[in-house]
Amino acid sequence: MSPQTITPTLDRREFLKLTGQSTAAMAWLTGCTLSPEIQPPVSHNTATRVNEKSDSQSLPQEKSLPEENTKPEISLEVKIGQMLLVGFRGIEIMSHDDPIVQDIREHHIGGVVLFNYDVARQSPVRNIQSPQQVKTLVSTLQDYSEIPLFIGIDYEGGIINRLPKAYGFPATVSHQYLGNKNNRKLTRQYATTMAKTLAELGINLNFAPVVDVNTNPHNPIIAKKQRSFSPNPKIVAQHALEFIKAHREQNVLCTLKHFPGHGSSTADSHLGVADVSKTWNPLELEPYIELIQAGEANTIMTAHVFNKQLDPDYPATLSNLIITGLLRGELKFKGLIFSDDMQMKAIANSYGLETAIHKAIKAGIDILVIGNNTGDFVPDIAKRVATIIKQLVQNGALSEERINESYQRITQLKSRLATL
């Protein structure tokens, strides 16, 4: 989609009006104080480059409130863009022409995901270098976005930790360590430190805790990486609850993963198909049931696992039976559903991009996570995916009503962030 064909987007004040939030609340959400003209913080060596841009390339300005009893029309492009959470390269924003800025301004992406390692380049230079650098990067990204962004990160603790101690962040421990200690106060203590770290950086979405039950101690991606609290689903739920509460106190969202359970797998879905049909046990649903019923599940991430006990044809991320039937229907989950990374081999090697996107959205996924960090970096991935979704709507393969459902869930949760 060229800049000339972009439909005018929704500005911050219009977003506030639609979601019923105060300007003060949204100021918290974006991590900045609103002013007549938003100027992104830039590092000392980029200020000149940013400021030399012409007026036509300046950052979005605050607009006056719409007339009473009127609602700005939200374009299909904006709704689709909000359904994308994308990974990118860069530890700072160099100019208004930075690719991730274009994805935010032209393709209206709903969020980004941060990494501390670039897989394709086999380099530690990706998005994370130091606390102040991350804080500035996040603030700058938010200032460019007319609708507040989800800033996501995998910050489980232990091995899966995108904020390493070597870069100046607090030390963490694994879920397995905390589950073995089985001391809820200790879990709350470590989770509070983590949540405060995220809040200070402006990161509002943690892809954690892992609530996979450790039913297979030889699991290469869960047990071997110490990502499960316990083989006991009750202990998993108890410690996940402490983790979530600690984050909520700091106004950071948590994401339960990986639904409907990855703990029994014998394969890594990052590398290929993980079939749990013969090993999965319904007890793996128990942490989800407890946390949903307790009202403590705001977002859930699906697993790229085949589970023929639940769907004979599709992995969970692409399964209407599992997402809409089981999670939404039987378990009564009304929150936001994220896919796991759509570029992981379990999906990428078995389905074309268009088919995977179509099936995932039709199944009930609200936000497609595209980490762009599984070995191949695709600079225009956001544009490609947004174009595919729009074409699917235009040719009738997806209904606009289905897009609207996800858009409403996304905007409602973004508006609630300030009141968690």
VOPAGU-2260 file (C-alpha; in pm, 1 decimal, decimal comma):
REM VOPAGU-2260
SITE   aa  ch    i         X         Y         Z
SITE  MET   A    0       0,0       0,0       0,0
SITE  SER   A    1     150,5     332,0    -108,0
SITE  PRO   A    2     142,5     644,0     112,1
SITE  GLN   A    3     -95,4     806,9    -135,1
SITE  THR   A    4    -363,4     544,8     -74,8
SITE  ILE   A    5    -353,4     538,5     304,6
SITE  THR   A    6    -679,8     625,6     474,8
SITE  PRO   A    7    -640,0     892,2     745,1
SITE  THR   A    8    -576,6     724,6    1077,7
SITE  LEU   A    9    -732,4     764,3    1419,4
SITE  ASP   A   10    -548,4    1015,0    1636,0
SITE  ARG   A   11    -492,2     978,6    2011,2
SITE  ARG   A   12    -780,1    1200,2    2122,0
SITE  GLU   A   13   -1025,4    1018,2    1893,4
SITE  PHE   A   14    -898,0     688,8    2032,5
SITE  LEU   A   15    -964,6     818,9    2384,2
SITE  LYS   A   16   -1315,3     923,0    2291,8
SITE  LEU   A   17   -1396,2     584,5    2139,8
SITE  THR   A   18   -1257,5     388,9    2433,6
SITE  GLY   A   19   -1383,4     621,2    2705,1
SITE  GLN   A   20   -1043,2     685,4    2859,5
SITE  SER   A   21    -912,2    1007,1    3003,6
SITE  THR   A   22    -620,4    1199,5    2859,0
SITE  ALA   A   23    -433,2    1141,6    3185,5
SITE  ALA   A   24    -480,4     765,9    3155,6
SITE  MET   A   25    -356,5     761,9    2799,0
SITE  ALA   A   26     -57,1     969,5    2898,2
SITE  TRP   A   27      38,5     688,2    3130,6
SITE  LEU   A   28     -27,7     428,0    2864,1
SITE  THR   A   29     203,5     588,3    2614,0
SITE  GLY   A   30     467,8     654,1    2875,4
SITE  CYS   A   31     482,2    1025,0    2802,3
SITE  THR   A   32     308,9    1354,3    2874,3
SITE  LEU   A   33      82,0    1463,7    2594,4
SITE  SER   A   34     155,2    1803,1    2447,1
SITE  PRO   A   35      34,2    2003,0    2145,5
SITE  GLU   A   36     314,2    1857,7    1937,3
SITE  ILE   A   37     472,0    1522,9    2020,1
SITE  GLN   A   38     847,7    1517,7    1972,5
SITE  PRO   A   39    1017,2    1179,3    2003,9
SITE  PRO   A   40    1316,0    1153,0    2235,0
SITE  VAL   A   41    1622,8    1085,2    2025,5
SITE  SER   A   42    1979,4    1000,7    2109,2
SITE  HIS   A   43    2239,6    1275,0    2087,7
SITE  ASN   A   44    2375,1    1144,9    1758,7
SITE  THR   A   45    2038,0    1131,8    1582,7
SITE  ALA   A   46    1878,4    1460,7    1681,8
SITE  THR   A   47    2007,0    1645,5    1377,3
SITE  ARG   A   48    1887,7    1376,6    1138,0
SITE  VAL   A   49    1537,1    1377,2    1284,3
SITE  ASN   A   50    1504,9    1753,8    1304,3
SITE  GLU   A   51    1615,6    1814,9     946,5
SITE  LYS   A   52    1298,0    1654,0     812,2
SITE  SER   A   53    1047,1    1883,7     645,3
SITE  ASP   A   54     719,6    1990,1     804,2
SITE  SER   A   55     531,8    1740,1     590,1
SITE  GLN   A   56     728,8    1460,7     760,9
SITE  SER   A   57     678,0    1584,5    1116,1
SITE  LEU   A   58     531,4    1368,3    1387,8
SITE  PRO   A   59     153,6    1339,9    1435,4
SITE  GLN   A   60       6,2    1643,5    1609,4
SITE  GLU   A   61    -278,8    1648,2    1856,0
SITE  LYS   A   62    -608,6    1716,5    1683,8
SITE  SER   A   63    -918,2    1876,9    1827,6
SITE  LEU   A   64   -1188,1    1652,1    1968,5
SITE  PRO   A   65   -1455,0    1549,9    1718,2
SITE  GLU   A   66   -1795,4    1711,0    1742,0
SITE  GLU   A   67   -2029,8    1566,0    2002,6
SITE  ASN   A   68   -2228,3    1261,8    1885,0
SITE  THR   A   69   -1986,3    1200,0    1598,6
SITE  LYS   A   70   -1742,9     912,9    1561,3
SITE  PRO   A   71   -1445,7     911,0    1329,3
SITE  GLU   A   72   -1461,9     630,7    1075,7
SITE  ILE   A   73   -1199,3     366,3    1145,2
SITE  SER   A   74   -1054,1     232,2     823,6
SITE  LEU   A   75   -1012,6    -135,8     750,4
SITE  GLU   A   76    -637,5     -73,3     719,1
SITE  VAL   A   77    -619,2      54,2    1077,6
SITE  LYS   A   78    -816,6    -241,0    1212,3
SITE  ILE   A   79    -596,4    -488,1    1027,8
SITE  GLY   A   80    -277,4    -315,6    1138,8
SITE  GLN   A   81    -381,2    -337,3    1502,6
SITE  MET   A   82    -386,6    -716,2    1462,3
SITE  LEU   A   83     -11,1    -727,6    1392,8
SITE  LEU   A   84     270,2    -737,6    1648,3
SITE  VAL   A   85     601,4    -726,9    1465,4
SITE  GLY   A   86     971,1    -768,3    1537,5
SITE  PHE   A   87    1223,6    -526,6    1389,8
SITE  ARG   A   88    1592,4    -438,3    1383,0
SITE  GLY   A   89    1738,4    -138,3    1558,6
SITE  ILE   A   90    1849,8     -17,5    1900,2
SITE  GLU   A   91    1747,2     340,2    1820,2
SITE  ILE   A   92    1525,4     526,5    1577,3
SITE  MET   A   93    1750,3     698,4    1326,1
SITE  SER   A   94    1489,4     902,9    1137,3
SITE  HIS   A   95    1124,8     932,1    1037,5
SITE  ASP   A   96    1207,8     697,0     748,4
SITE  ASP   A   97    1314,0     412,6     975,9
SITE  PRO   A   98    1133,1      94,0     855,8
SITE  ILE   A   99     962,4      30,1    1189,4
SITE  VAL   A  100     837,8     389,0    1195,9
SITE  GLN   A  101     688,7     333,7     850,1
SITE  ASP   A  102     519,5      17,9     974,8
SITE  ILE   A  103     370,0     217,9    1261,3
SITE  ARG   A  104     264,5     521,5    1059,6
SITE  GLU   A  105     164,9     362,7     727,9
SITE  HIS   A  106      54,0      12,7     827,2
SITE  HIS   A  107     -79,1     100,2    1174,8
SITE  ILE   A  108      74,4    -202,6    1348,7
SITE  GLY   A  109     -64,0    -262,9    1695,0
SITE  GLY   A  110     260,9    -353,0    1862,6
SITE  VAL   A  111     622,1    -461,0    1847,5
SITE  VAL   A  112     825,0    -737,5    2008,9
SITE  LEU   A  113    1177,8    -677,1    2137,1
SITE  PHE   A  114    1471,7    -918,5    2117,6
SITE  ASN   A  115    1826,0    -910,4    2249,0
SITE  TYR   A  116    1969,0   -1133,1    1973,7
SITE  ASP   A  117    1943,8   -1127,9    1593,6
SITE  VAL   A  118    1919,3   -1490,4    1479,1
SITE  ALA   A  119    1975,1   -1428,1    1109,0
SITE  ARG   A  120    2289,0   -1224,2    1170,0
SITE  GLN   A  121    2396,5   -1433,7    1469,2
SITE  SER   A  122    2454,5   -1105,4    1643,8
SITE  PRO   A  123    2368,4    -966,5    1989,6
SITE  VAL   A  124    2276,8    -636,5    1824,8
SITE  ARG   A  125    1899,2    -630,7    1782,0
SITE  ASN   A  126    1682,6    -409,1    2008,8
SITE  ILE   A  127    1838,6    -427,5    2354,7
SITE  GLN   A  128    2164,9    -278,6    2475,5
SITE  SER   A  129    2104,6    -107,4    2810,7
SITE  PRO   A  130    1814,2       7,3    3031,8
SITE  GLN   A  131    1831,2     371,3    2917,8
SITE  GLN   A  132    1862,5     272,1    2552,5
SITE  VAL   A  133    1554,0      46,9    2574,1
SITE  LYS   A  134    1355,6     313,0    2757,9
SITE  THR   A  135    1437,5     570,8    2489,6
SITE  LEU   A  136    1359,6     328,0    2207,4
SITE  VAL   A  137    1021,5     235,4    2355,0
SITE  SER   A  138     927,4     596,3    2423,1
SITE  THR   A  139    1019,7     696,6    2069,7
SITE  LEU   A  140     813,1     416,9    1917,8
SITE  GLN   A  141     511,5     513,6    2127,5
SITE  ASP   A  142     543,2     878,0    2024,2
SITE  TYR   A  143     523,6     780,4    1658,9
SITE  SER   A  144     206,0     579,0    1704,8
SITE  GLU   A  145    -136,3     741,9    1701,6
SITE  ILE   A  146    -285,2     441,7    1883,0
SITE  PRO   A  147     -78,6     319,4    2180,4
SITE  LEU   A  148     140,1      21,6    2100,9
SITE  PHE   A  149     169,5    -307,4    2278,4
SITE  ILE   A  150     541,3    -337,1    2354,1
SITE  GLY   A  151     596,9    -710,5    2397,7
SITE  ILE   A  152     889,0    -914,7    2522,7
SITE  ASP   A  153     967,5   -1272,8    2630,0
SITE  TYR   A  154    1073,2   -1209,9    2988,8
SITE  GLU   A  155    1009,4   -1538,7    3165,7
SITE  GLY   A  156    1327,0   -1545,7    3372,7
SITE  GLY   A  157    1615,0   -1788,4    3369,6
SITE  ILE   A  158    1716,1   -1902,9    3020,0
SITE  ILE   A  159    1432,8   -1722,3    2839,0
SITE  ASN   A  160    1525,4   -1369,5    2932,9
SITE  ARG   A  161    1557,2   -1088,1    2677,3
SITE  LEU   A  162    1687,9    -845,5    2942,4
SITE  PRO   A  163    2016,5   -1005,0    3050,6
SITE  LYS   A  164    2213,5    -908,9    3355,9
SITE  ALA   A  165    2517,9    -842,9    3135,9
SITE  TYR   A  166    2329,9    -546,3    2984,9
SITE  GLY   A  167    2255,0    -389,9    3323,1
SITE  PHE   A  168    1921,5    -556,0    3404,4
SITE  PRO   A  169    1839,0    -740,7    3729,9
SITE  ALA   A  170    1922,8   -1108,7    3761,0
SITE  THR   A  171    1629,1   -1347,5    3716,2
SITE  VAL   A  172    1552,1   -1710,7    3794,7
SITE  SER   A  173    1357,1   -1969,1    3597,7
SITE  HIS   A  174    1000,1   -2085,0    3646,8
SITE  GLN   A  175    1141,4   -2428,0    3734,9
SITE  TYR   A  176    1354,6   -2279,2    4013,2
SITE  LEU   A  177    1051,8   -2103,3    4161,8
SITE  GLY   A  178     829,7   -2408,4    4127,5
SITE  ASN   A  179    1085,6   -2626,7    4299,7
SITE  LYS   A  180    1107,4   -2378,8    4587,5
SITE  ASN   A  181     726,4   -2369,1    4591,9
SITE  ASN   A  182     728,6   -2050,8    4795,5
SITE  ARG   A  183     464,7   -1810,8    4664,6
SITE  LYS   A  184     617,8   -1513,2    4842,1
SITE  LEU   A  185     948,8   -1582,1    4671,6
SITE  THR   A  186     779,1   -1604,1    4333,7
SITE  ARG   A  187     598,9   -1276,7    4402,8
SITE  GLN   A  188     928,2   -1114,6    4502,4
SITE  TYR   A  189    1112,7   -1214,3    4183,5
SITE  ALA   A  190     810,0   -1134,4    3964,7
SITE  THR   A  191     775,6    -790,7    4124,5
SITE  THR   A  192    1135,6    -705,2    4041,5
SITE  MET   A  193    1077,2    -817,0    3682,7
SITE  ALA   A  194     751,3    -625,4    3651,9
SITE  LYS   A  195     907,7    -307,3    3788,0
SITE  THR   A  196    1190,7    -344,9    3537,7
SITE  LEU   A  197     942,5    -367,1    3250,2
SITE  ALA   A  198     733,2     -77,4    3376,8
SITE  GLU   A  199    1037,4     148,9    3408,5
SITE  LEU   A  200    1130,5      69,3    3048,4
SITE  GLY   A  201     779,0     135,6    2919,1
SITE  ILE   A  202     724,3    -228,6    2819,2
SITE  ASN   A  203     359,5    -309,5    2881,4
SITE  LEU   A  204     326,0    -672,8    2767,3
SITE  ASN   A  205     518,2    -972,7    2900,3
SITE  PHE   A  206     482,9   -1297,7    2707,2
SITE  ALA   A  207     486,0   -1487,6    3035,3
SITE  PRO   A  208     415,7   -1674,7    3255,3
SITE  VAL   A  209     450,8   -2016,0    3096,6
SITE  VAL   A  210     167,2   -2232,2    3230,6
SITE  ASP   A  211     268,9   -2548,9    3047,3
SITE  VAL   A  212     256,8   -2842,0    3286,3
SITE  ASN   A  213     588,6   -3027,9    3298,6
SITE  THR   A  214     446,5   -3368,3    3204,5
SITE  ASN   A  215     751,6   -3464,4    2996,2
SITE  PRO   A  216    1081,2   -3403,1    3178,5
SITE  HIS   A  217    1268,7   -3461,9    2850,4
SITE  ASN   A  218    1075,4   -3195,6    2657,9
SITE  PRO   A  219    1343,7   -3005,2    2458,1
SITE  ILE   A  220    1173,5   -2665,3    2456,7
SITE  ILE   A  221     991,1   -2657,2    2793,2
SITE  ALA   A  222    1148,7   -2887,4    3054,4
SITE  LYS   A  223    1504,0   -2872,3    2920,3
SITE  LYS   A  224    1490,3   -2493,0    2927,3
SITE  GLN   A  225    1342,5   -2488,1    3280,2
SITE  ARG   A  226    1031,6   -2302,8    3164,2
SITE  SER   A  227     764,1   -2491,1    3358,1
SITE  PHE   A  228     683,2   -2431,6    3723,4
SITE  SER   A  229     588,8   -2791,7    3792,8
SITE  PRO   A  230     443,1   -3124,5    3677,3
SITE  ASN   A  231     157,0   -3043,2    3916,2
SITE  PRO   A  232    -103,7   -2819,3    3747,9
SITE  LYS   A  233    -211,5   -2675,1    4084,5
SITE  ILE   A  234     140,6   -2553,5    4157,6
SITE  VAL   A  235     166,5   -2413,6    3804,7
SITE  ALA   A  236    -153,6   -2214,8    3853,7
SITE  GLN   A  237     -56,0   -2090,3    4200,6
SITE  HIS   A  238     280,7   -1952,7    4092,2
SITE  ALA   A  239     145,9   -1816,4    3765,0
SITE  LEU   A  240    -111,5   -1625,3    3970,7
SITE  GLU   A  241     160,8   -1464,0    4182,8
SITE  PHE   A  242     352,2   -1375,5    3867,2
SITE  ILE   A  243      44,7   -1212,9    3712,3
SITE  LYS   A  244     -51,0   -1018,3    4026,0
SITE  ALA   A  245     299,6    -875,4    4053,9
SITE  HIS   A  246     280,1    -752,6    3694,8
SITE  ARG   A  247     -68,9    -612,1    3735,4
SITE  GLU   A  248      51,3    -399,5    4027,9
SITE  GLN   A  249     299,8    -240,3    3785,9
SITE  ASN   A  250      41,1    -203,1    3505,3
SITE  VAL   A  251     205,4    -465,1    3285,2
SITE  LEU   A  252       1,3    -728,9    3103,5
SITE  CYS   A  253      87,0   -1098,0    3120,2
SITE  THR   A  254      25,9   -1365,0    2857,6
SITE  LEU   A  255     -41,2   -1725,9    2950,5
SITE  LYS   A  256     127,6   -1970,8    2714,4
SITE  HIS   A  257     122,6   -2210,4    2528,0
SITE  PHE   A  258    -243,6   -2311,1    2487,0
SITE  PRO   A  259    -366,4   -2587,7    2500,2
SITE  GLY   A  260     -37,8   -2720,3    2641,4
SITE  HIS   A  261     317,4   -2771,4    2515,9
SITE  GLY   A  262     457,1   -2947,9    2822,6
SITE  SER   A  263     418,7   -3302,5    2692,3
SITE  SER   A  264     581,9   -3246,4    2352,3
SITE  THR   A  265     887,1   -3441,0    2239,4
SITE  ALA   A  266     977,9   -3183,6    1972,0
SITE  ASP   A  267    1045,4   -2810,0    1947,5
SITE  SER   A  268     781,9   -2627,4    1740,6
SITE  HIS   A  269    1042,1   -2362,6    1657,2
SITE  LEU   A  270    1211,2   -2627,8    1441,5
SITE  GLY   A  271     919,9   -2829,6    1303,9
SITE  VAL   A  272     594,0   -3001,7    1378,8
SITE  ALA   A  273     536,2   -3091,1    1743,9
SITE  ASP   A  274     266,3   -3358,2    1770,7
SITE  VAL   A  275     135,0   -3409,1    2124,1
SITE  SER   A  276    -160,7   -3624,1    2024,2
SITE  LYS   A  277     -31,9   -3930,7    2212,0
SITE  THR   A  278     122,5   -3749,1    2507,4
SITE  TRP   A  279    -114,3   -3460,7    2590,2
SITE  ASN   A  280    -331,0   -3490,6    2900,1
SITE  PRO   A  281    -643,2   -3284,1    2978,6
SITE  LEU   A  282    -483,4   -3184,9    3309,4
SITE  GLU   A  283    -271,8   -2945,1    3100,4
SITE  LEU   A  284    -582,6   -2728,2    3070,9
SITE  GLU   A  285    -620,7   -2692,0    3447,9
SITE  PRO   A  286    -398,1   -2382,2    3492,5
SITE  TYR   A  287    -594,1   -2204,6    3219,5
SITE  ILE   A  288    -926,1   -2302,5    3375,7
SITE  GLU   A  289    -821,7   -2178,0    3719,9
SITE  LEU   A  290    -675,8   -1849,3    3598,1
SITE  ILE   A  291    -964,9   -1773,8    3362,7
SITE  GLN   A  292   -1220,3   -1846,0    3634,6
SITE  ALA   A  293   -1023,2   -1626,7    3875,3
SITE  GLY   A  294   -1044,0   -1339,7    3625,9
SITE  GLU   A  295    -664,1   -1323,7    3599,1
SITE  ALA   A  296    -618,9   -1411,0    3231,9
SITE  ASN   A  297    -609,6   -1102,1    3010,8
SITE  THR   A  298    -423,1   -1257,0    2717,5
SITE  ILE   A  299    -334,6   -1609,9    2607,4
SITE  MET   A  300     -85,4   -1731,3    2345,4
SITE  THR   A  301    -152,4   -2040,6    2138,4
SITE  ALA   A  302      90,4   -2324,6    2072,2
SITE  HIS   A  303     197,0   -2450,1    1728,3
SITE  VAL   A  304     128,1   -2808,3    1833,8
SITE  PHE   A  305     -82,1   -3076,4    1670,5
SITE  ASN   A  306    -321,4   -3233,8    1915,9
SITE  LYS   A  307    -549,1   -3480,9    1741,9
SITE  GLN   A  308    -736,4   -3532,4    2065,0
SITE  LEU   A  309    -871,4   -3181,2    2008,2
SITE  ASP   A  310    -843,5   -3127,9    1630,8
SITE  PRO   A  311    -754,4   -3401,0    1378,9
SITE  ASP   A  312    -651,9   -3157,4    1106,1
SITE  TYR   A  313    -484,6   -2838,6    1229,6
SITE  PRO   A  314    -231,1   -2723,6    1491,8
SITE  ALA   A  315    -375,9   -2516,7    1773,8
SITE  THR   A  316    -286,6   -2176,0    1626,0
SITE  LEU   A  317    -488,8   -2255,6    1312,1
SITE  SER   A  318    -767,4   -2452,5    1480,4
SITE  ASN   A  319   -1120,6   -2322,0    1511,0
SITE  LEU   A  320   -1204,0   -2623,0    1725,6
SITE  ILE   A  321    -931,6   -2538,4    1977,0
SITE  ILE   A  322    -945,3   -2157,4    1980,1
SITE  THR   A  323   -1311,3   -2073,4    1922,5
SITE  GLY   A  324   -1459,2   -2405,5    2031,9
SITE  LEU   A  325   -1249,8   -2493,3    2337,4
SITE  LEU   A  326   -1086,7   -2171,4    2459,3
SITE  ARG   A  327   -1366,9   -1926,6    2382,9
SITE  GLY   A  328   -1659,1   -2168,9    2403,6
SITE  GLU   A  329   -1593,7   -2425,1    2675,0
SITE  LEU   A  330   -1345,1   -2231,2    2887,5
SITE  LYS   A  331   -1532,7   -1899,4    2844,3
SITE  PHE   A  332   -1219,6   -1693,3    2775,0
SITE  LYS   A  333   -1313,6   -1344,6    2661,5
SITE  GLY   A  334    -969,3   -1183,9    2649,0
SITE  LEU   A  335    -712,7   -1132,4    2376,2
SITE  ILE   A  336    -557,4   -1427,5    2193,8
SITE  PHE   A  337    -206,7   -1404,0    2048,4
SITE  SER   A  338     -58,1   -1650,8    1806,7
SITE  ASP   A  339     286,3   -1781,8    1877,9
SITE  ASP   A  340     538,7   -1655,8    1622,5
SITE  MET   A  341     388,5   -1718,7    1278,8
SITE  GLN   A  342     736,5   -1766,5    1129,8
SITE  MET   A  343     822,5   -2066,1    1348,1
SITE  LYS   A  344     894,3   -2376,4    1142,0
SITE  ALA   A  345     592,6   -2572,9    1265,9
SITE  ILE   A  346     376,9   -2324,3    1074,2
SITE  ALA   A  347     613,0   -2179,8     813,7
SITE  ASN   A  348     725,8   -2517,1     674,6
SITE  SER   A  349     377,8   -2666,7     655,2
SITE  TYR   A  350     159,0   -2380,1     534,4
SITE  GLY   A  351     205,3   -2089,9     300,3
SITE  LEU   A  352     194,8   -1744,6     458,1
SITE  GLU   A  353    -149,0   -1664,1     316,5
SITE  THR   A  354    -301,3   -1996,3     425,0
SITE  ALA   A  355    -155,6   -1967,2     775,4
SITE  ILE   A  356    -283,4   -1611,2     818,0
SITE  HIS   A  357    -626,8   -1702,0     685,1
SITE  LYS   A  358    -662,4   -2008,3     907,9
SITE  ALA   A  359    -530,4   -1832,9    1218,7
SITE  ILE   A  360    -766,3   -1536,8    1197,9
SITE  LYS   A  361   -1061,3   -1754,7    1102,4
SITE  ALA   A  362    -981,2   -1979,2    1399,2
SITE  GLY   A  363   -1002,4   -1681,7    1636,5
SITE  ILE   A  364    -652,6   -1535,4    1671,2
SITE  ASP   A  365    -674,1   -1164,2    1755,7
SITE  ILE   A  366    -308,8   -1064,3    1711,6
SITE  LEU   A  367     -58,5   -1232,4    1482,6
SITE  VAL   A  368     290,1   -1232,2    1633,7
SITE  ILE   A  369     555,8   -1201,0    1362,6
SITE  GLY   A  370     890,5   -1192,0    1538,7
SITE  ASN   A  371    1092,7   -1162,4    1216,5
SITE  ASN   A  372    1373,7   -1334,7    1403,8
SITE  THR   A  373    1359,7   -1706,4    1328,1
SITE  GLY   A  374    1647,2   -1712,5    1078,8
SITE  ASP   A  375    1513,1   -1501,6     792,4
SITE  PHE   A  376    1451,5   -1129,1     822,7
SITE  VAL   A  377    1179,5    -991,9     593,7
SITE  PRO   A  378    1198,4    -609,2     590,6
SITE  ASP   A  379     844,8    -557,4     458,3
SITE  ILE   A  380     673,5    -837,1     651,6
SITE  ALA   A  381     414,6    -605,4     810,1
SITE  LYS   A  382     311,9    -469,7     471,3
SITE  ARG   A  383     293,9    -820,0     325,5
SITE  VAL   A  384      75,2    -955,4     602,3
SITE  ALA   A  385    -152,2    -650,1     609,5
SITE  THR   A  386    -198,2    -676,3     232,7
SITE  ILE   A  387    -285,1   -1045,8     256,3
SITE  ILE   A  388    -545,9    -983,3     526,4
SITE  LYS   A  389    -704,3    -698,7     332,6
SITE  GLN   A  390    -725,9    -914,6      20,4
SITE  LEU   A  391    -882,5   -1197,2     221,2
SITE  VAL   A  392   -1152,1    -955,5     339,2
SITE  GLN   A  393   -1205,3    -809,3      -6,0
SITE  ASN   A  394   -1250,0   -1150,9    -168,1
SITE  GLY   A  395   -1483,2   -1271,1     106,8
SITE  ALA   A  396   -1253,8   -1532,4     260,1
SITE  LEU   A  397   -1264,0   -1333,6     586,2
SITE  SER   A  398   -1552,2   -1113,9     696,1
SITE  GLU   A  399   -1497,7    -757,6     810,7
SITE  GLU   A  400   -1709,5    -851,4    1111,6
SITE  ARG   A  401   -1440,0   -1101,5    1211,0
SITE  ILE   A  402   -1176,3    -823,3    1186,6
SITE  ASN   A  403   -1400,1    -594,5    1391,2
SITE  GLU   A  404   -1424,0    -854,2    1669,9
SITE  SER   A  405   -1048,2    -858,8    1716,7
SITE  TYR   A  406   -1016,6    -483,9    1678,6
SITE  GLN   A  407   -1269,0    -429,0    1956,2
SITE  ARG   A  408   -1087,5    -667,6    2190,5
SITE  ILE   A  409    -756,6    -496,2    2115,2
SITE  THR   A  410    -882,3    -142,2    2175,1
SITE  GLN   A  411   -1067,9    -245,2    2489,5
SITE  LEU   A  412    -758,0    -402,6    2639,4
SITE  LYS   A  413    -537,1    -110,1    2542,3
SITE  SER   A  414    -783,5     126,2    2707,3
SITE  ARG   A  415    -781,4     -86,6    3024,5
SITE  LEU   A  416    -405,1     -94,0    3059,6
SITE  ALA   A  417    -404,0     222,5    3268,9
SITE  THR   A  418    -655,4      77,2    3514,2
SITE  LEU   A  419    -512,1    -272,8    3568,5
